[in-house]
Amino acid sequence: MTRHATTIELGALRVTLLSAGRIRLDGGAMFGVVPKALWARLCPADEENRIDLACHSLLIEWQGSDRRALVEAGTGNKYAEKERVIFALDPSDWLLPNLAAAGVEPASITDVLLTHLHFDHAGGLTHDADGRLAPSLPRARVHIQRREHDDARAGHTVMTLTYREENFSPLDGTGLWNLLEGEDEVLPGVRVMPTPGHTRGHQSIVVSGGGRSLVYAGDVLPTRHHLRPAYNMAFDLDPLGNRAAKQALLTWVADHGALLVIGHDVDQPIVRVRRWREWFELEPAPDAVPEAAPAA
Ligand SMILES: [Zn+2]
């Protein structure tokens, strides 16, 4: 099987797009108050009314350094058969096998940044190792907003079973949690920017180098079809807050000529953003064209 890797050079930083799983979620829930007659034209639903979503991760590497970071851990593989069917999960398509296919040792990852702790973003943090739950990235510090961590542990969400202790508790007592308070330069050239709304502690990740930036939006803008102001998920804790965060993020990306990574978009995960009329439009990013990697 040939794998396609997209790699972007930002000065001394190299960013590679990796798959951390794939999931199907109810199309109605993914588009909130938007009528199906509108969203189904953009994202065709299957016979169960689900739409297909990617869970993209980023691998960040620094020239001349052993530091290696990941953005997002994806779905993971800790699911019973019933959930695998409901979410159309492929047990072989998650973080660890995909890192292995890319030739990356899990223990070589020093840092992982998550936008928030819902299961399709944090599920890959832990896995079942011979009947015992263990961190999947045993050395990686996990950078997350303190508010997100606390809300996750308190189950503060409108979506049932999306914050799961099995994804967090194996990290307790390891010293791996790094709980952040607002905007922060977590690693050289890697900054987090609070974008609350989907969850109260949601953050987006900004990677900069060589005068260029790339922004991983997270669920503030889950697919490129969620560009418009009213297109938000029924899962959002605060829809108006999410809209404001989306506008601020798109403004920043457009004004800085940055690349935007759209975490759940199946077809076009990396785009550019341009101001257009009162809002924005997305355009393909010509410098983020996939190149074929050697067969895995
Ligand atoms: Zn998500």
Residues whose N, C-alpha, C, O or C-beta is under 5 A from the ligand:
A	BS01	ZN	D120 D219
